[in-house]
């Protein structure tokens, strides 16, 4: 695992760009260049600004530089039977922590566990003038400027250049099982809402091609008991299916048609729109 602090170099480049009015295009892994508006300007490369700075498994806190590969972070957490609370997509092997926070994409666990924003404890960044700023910290109950740290999530780099991010992490569940139910869109939504309102160990739900997918995560005995209660068919190779959903590699994402994301109340009626739904 490499560890390099390029703060001074990055600070100098931002300060110079500010002085002459030159735009900067912040990037590292460049795995999400399709996301958001087309970025222009001189490249500010954070890929070399990498490394896990501090990891305290007993405190469930990890701090790493923005250019740290996501795979490196997930490997370090897995070695201690821990994980990120959210499920950021791996659009490429070059995906970095900075890109995860800058886009805020949280994956299938989003509705059940929370978003990237919910687990950012603190960060360091460069503002548009090249000045170093620090917000938050590494302790949930003592985080000063907590909301400012959260504000950076999904900002796409418009509020500053992320240098370091501190995250709250979670223990990895001892057992997972995915159940599949045949259901129309309306039936699937009704079932999912009903179960999500109960104290069940549900970590993700998805509806696709008239099938409702429900993932259970937790203590093995609890997962087994709830699976028996809910019924359905157990999905083989479930981890691969959820990974395909997370990384947008399901068949649903392979066509060239426009993709619309609709944010509606959970109880909103179905919309009379053509096309395939997910």
C-alpha positions as CSV (number, residue, x, y, z in Angstrom):
1,X,0.0,0.0,0.0
2,X,1.5,3.3,-1.1
3,X,1.2,6.5,0.9
4,X,2.0,9.9,-0.5
5,X,1.2,13.3,0.8
6,X,1.0,15.8,-2.2
7,X,-0.8,18.5,-0.3
8,X,1.9,21.1,-0.9
9,X,2.1,20.4,-4.6
10,X,-1.7,20.5,-5.0
11,X,-1.9,23.7,-3.0
12,X,0.6,25.4,-5.2
13,X,-1.2,24.4,-8.4
14,X,-4.6,25.6,-7.0
15,X,-3.1,28.9,-5.8
16,X,-1.4,29.5,-9.2
17,X,-4.6,28.8,-11.1
18,X,-6.5,31.2,-8.8
19,X,-4.0,33.9,-9.4
20,X,-4.4,33.7,-13.2
21,X,-8.1,32.8,-13.3
22,X,-7.5,29.4,-14.8
23,X,-10.1,26.6,-14.3
24,X,-9.1,23.3,-12.8
25,X,-10.5,19.8,-13.6
26,X,-10.2,17.7,-10.4
27,X,-9.7,14.1,-11.0
28,X,-8.0,10.9,-9.6
29,X,-9.3,7.6,-10.8
30,X,-11.4,9.2,-13.5
31,X,-14.0,6.4,-13.2
32,X,-17.0,8.8,-13.0
33,X,-16.1,11.3,-15.8
34,X,-19.6,10.5,-17.3
35,X,-21.3,11.8,-14.2
36,X,-22.5,15.4,-14.0
37,X,-21.6,18.1,-16.4
38,X,-18.6,17.9,-18.7
39,X,-15.6,19.1,-16.7
40,X,-13.1,21.4,-18.4
41,X,-9.9,23.1,-17.4
42,X,-6.3,22.1,-16.4
43,X,-6.1,18.7,-14.8
44,X,-5.6,18.6,-11.0
45,X,-4.5,15.0,-10.5
46,X,-5.1,13.6,-7.1
47,X,-4.3,10.0,-7.9
48,X,-0.9,10.2,-6.3
49,X,-2.2,11.8,-3.2
50,X,-3.1,8.5,-1.5
51,X,-2.8,6.3,1.5
52,X,-4.7,5.3,4.6
53,X,-3.6,7.8,7.3
54,X,-5.3,6.4,10.3
55,X,-7.5,3.4,11.0
56,X,-8.9,2.6,14.4
57,X,-11.0,-0.6,14.1
58,X,-12.0,-0.4,17.8
59,X,-13.4,3.1,17.2
60,X,-14.9,2.3,13.8
61,X,-13.1,5.2,12.2
62,X,-10.9,5.4,9.1
63,X,-9.1,8.4,7.6
64,X,-7.5,8.3,4.2
65,X,-6.3,10.7,1.5
66,X,-8.7,11.4,-1.4
67,X,-6.6,9.6,-4.0
68,X,-6.7,6.3,-2.1
69,X,-8.1,3.4,-4.2
70,X,-11.5,2.3,-2.9
71,X,-10.3,-1.3,-3.2
72,X,-7.4,-0.6,-0.8
73,X,-9.8,0.8,1.8
74,X,-12.3,-2.1,1.5
75,X,-9.5,-4.7,1.7
76,X,-8.2,-3.0,4.9
77,X,-11.7,-3.0,6.4
78,X,-12.4,-6.6,5.4
79,X,-9.2,-7.8,7.2
80,X,-10.8,-6.6,10.5
81,X,-14.3,-7.8,9.6
82,X,-15.6,-4.3,8.9
83,X,-17.0,-2.5,5.9
84,X,-18.1,0.9,4.6
85,X,-21.7,1.6,5.7
86,X,-22.7,2.4,2.2
87,X,-22.0,0.6,-1.1
88,X,-20.2,2.9,-3.5
89,X,-20.1,1.7,-7.1
90,X,-16.8,0.4,-8.6
91,X,-17.1,1.8,-12.2
92,X,-13.4,1.0,-12.6
93,X,-10.6,-0.5,-10.6
94,X,-9.3,3.1,-10.3
95,X,-12.2,4.3,-8.2
96,X,-11.0,6.5,-5.3
97,X,-12.3,7.6,-1.9
98,X,-12.3,11.2,-3.1
99,X,-14.5,10.4,-6.1
100,X,-16.9,8.4,-3.8
101,X,-17.4,11.4,-1.6
102,X,-17.5,14.0,-4.4
103,X,-20.3,12.1,-6.2
104,X,-22.1,10.8,-3.1
105,X,-23.2,7.6,-4.9
106,X,-24.2,5.2,-2.1
107,X,-25.3,2.0,-3.7
108,X,-28.1,-0.6,-2.8
109,X,-27.6,-0.1,1.0
110,X,-28.6,3.6,0.8
111,X,-32.2,3.3,1.8
112,X,-31.5,1.0,4.7
113,X,-28.2,2.2,6.2
114,X,-27.8,5.7,5.0
115,X,-25.8,7.7,2.4
116,X,-22.1,8.6,2.1
117,X,-23.0,12.0,3.7
118,X,-24.3,10.3,6.8
119,X,-20.9,8.7,7.6
120,X,-18.5,11.5,6.8
121,X,-17.0,12.6,10.2
122,X,-14.6,15.2,8.9
123,X,-12.3,16.2,6.1
124,X,-9.4,18.5,5.0
125,X,-9.6,20.4,1.7
126,X,-8.2,23.2,-0.4
127,X,-10.6,26.0,-1.2
128,X,-10.6,27.9,-4.5
129,X,-7.7,30.1,-3.3
130,X,-5.5,27.2,-2.4
131,X,-6.0,27.7,1.3
132,X,-6.1,24.6,3.6
133,X,-9.3,24.1,5.6
134,X,-10.3,21.5,8.1
135,X,-13.9,20.6,9.1
136,X,-15.1,18.0,11.6
137,X,-12.9,15.3,13.1
138,X,-12.8,11.6,13.9
139,X,-15.2,11.3,16.8
140,X,-19.0,11.3,16.0
141,X,-20.0,13.1,19.3
142,X,-17.3,15.8,19.1
143,X,-17.3,16.8,15.5
144,X,-17.2,20.5,15.1
145,X,-18.4,21.9,11.8
146,X,-20.0,18.5,11.1
147,X,-22.6,19.9,8.7
148,X,-19.9,21.6,6.6
149,X,-18.1,18.3,6.2
150,X,-21.4,16.8,5.0
151,X,-21.9,19.7,2.6
152,X,-18.9,18.5,0.5
153,X,-20.5,15.2,-0.2
154,X,-21.9,15.0,-3.8
155,X,-20.6,18.6,-4.4
156,X,-18.6,17.3,-7.4
157,X,-15.6,19.3,-6.3
158,X,-17.3,22.6,-6.7
159,X,-16.7,23.5,-3.0
160,X,-13.1,22.6,-2.8
161,X,-10.4,20.0,-3.5
162,X,-10.8,17.1,-1.0
163,X,-7.5,16.1,0.6
164,X,-8.4,13.8,3.4
165,X,-11.7,12.2,4.5
166,X,-12.6,10.6,7.9
167,X,-15.4,8.0,7.8
168,X,-17.4,6.1,10.3
169,X,-17.3,2.4,9.3
170,X,-19.4,-0.6,10.4
171,X,-18.9,-4.2,11.5
172,X,-19.4,-6.7,8.6
173,X,-22.6,-8.8,9.1
174,X,-22.0,-12.4,10.0
175,X,-24.6,-13.7,7.5
176,X,-26.4,-12.5,4.3
177,X,-29.2,-14.0,2.3
178,X,-31.2,-12.7,-0.6
179,X,-34.8,-13.7,-1.2
180,X,-36.7,-13.3,-4.5
181,X,-40.4,-12.8,-4.8
182,X,-42.5,-12.7,-8.0
183,X,-44.3,-9.4,-7.9
184,X,-45.7,-6.5,-10.0
185,X,-44.2,-3.1,-9.4
186,X,-47.1,-2.2,-7.2
187,X,-47.0,-5.5,-5.2
188,X,-43.2,-5.3,-4.8
189,X,-43.4,-1.8,-3.5
190,X,-46.1,-2.6,-1.0
191,X,-44.2,-5.7,0.3
192,X,-40.9,-3.8,0.6
193,X,-42.5,-0.8,2.4
194,X,-44.3,-3.1,4.8
195,X,-41.2,-5.0,5.7
196,X,-39.0,-1.9,5.9
197,X,-41.4,-0.6,8.5
198,X,-40.7,-3.6,10.7
199,X,-37.6,-4.3,12.8
200,X,-36.2,-6.8,10.2
201,X,-32.5,-7.1,9.2
202,X,-33.1,-5.8,5.7
203,X,-30.0,-4.2,4.1
204,X,-31.3,-3.7,0.5
205,X,-34.3,-4.1,-1.7
206,X,-34.7,-3.8,-5.4
207,X,-37.5,-4.5,-8.0
208,X,-36.5,-5.6,-11.5
209,X,-38.4,-7.5,-14.2
210,X,-41.3,-8.4,-12.0
211,X,-39.2,-9.7,-9.2
212,X,-38.6,-8.2,-5.8
213,X,-35.1,-8.8,-4.3
214,X,-34.7,-8.5,-0.5
215,X,-31.3,-8.8,1.1
216,X,-31.1,-9.8,4.8
217,X,-27.9,-9.1,6.7
218,X,-27.0,-9.7,10.3
219,X,-26.6,-12.5,12.9
220,X,-26.9,-15.9,11.2
221,X,-29.7,-17.2,13.4
222,X,-31.7,-14.0,12.9
223,X,-31.2,-14.0,9.2
224,X,-32.3,-17.6,9.0
225,X,-35.5,-17.0,11.1
226,X,-36.5,-14.0,9.1
227,X,-35.9,-15.7,5.8
228,X,-38.3,-18.5,6.9
229,X,-40.9,-15.9,8.0
230,X,-40.8,-14.0,4.7
231,X,-40.6,-17.0,2.4
232,X,-39.6,-16.4,-1.2
233,X,-36.8,-18.2,-3.1
234,X,-33.2,-17.9,-2.1
235,X,-31.0,-16.3,-4.7
236,X,-27.8,-18.2,-5.5
237,X,-24.7,-16.1,-6.2
238,X,-26.5,-13.1,-4.6
239,X,-23.4,-11.1,-4.0
240,X,-22.7,-11.0,-7.8
241,X,-26.3,-9.8,-8.4
242,X,-26.0,-6.9,-5.9
243,X,-22.6,-6.1,-7.3
244,X,-24.0,-5.8,-10.8
245,X,-26.7,-3.5,-9.5
246,X,-24.2,-1.4,-7.6
247,X,-21.8,-1.1,-10.5
248,X,-24.6,-0.5,-13.1
249,X,-23.7,-3.7,-15.1
250,X,-27.2,-5.3,-15.0
251,X,-28.8,-5.6,-18.5
252,X,-31.0,-2.7,-17.5
253,X,-28.0,-0.3,-17.8
254,X,-26.6,-1.6,-21.2
255,X,-29.0,0.2,-23.6
256,X,-28.3,3.6,-25.1
257,X,-31.7,5.1,-24.2
258,X,-31.9,8.1,-21.8
259,X,-32.0,7.0,-18.1
260,X,-34.3,9.0,-15.9
261,X,-34.1,9.1,-12.1
262,X,-37.4,9.9,-10.4
263,X,-37.5,10.8,-6.7
264,X,-41.0,10.4,-5.4
265,X,-42.7,9.7,-2.1
266,X,-42.7,6.0,-1.3
267,X,-46.5,5.9,-1.4
268,X,-46.8,7.8,-4.7
269,X,-49.0,6.1,-7.3
270,X,-47.4,4.5,-10.3
271,X,-46.7,6.8,-13.2
272,X,-48.1,6.1,-16.6
273,X,-44.7,6.2,-18.3
274,X,-43.4,3.9,-20.9
275,X,-40.0,2.1,-20.7
276,X,-38.3,-0.3,-18.3
277,X,-38.4,0.4,-14.6
278,X,-35.8,-0.5,-11.9
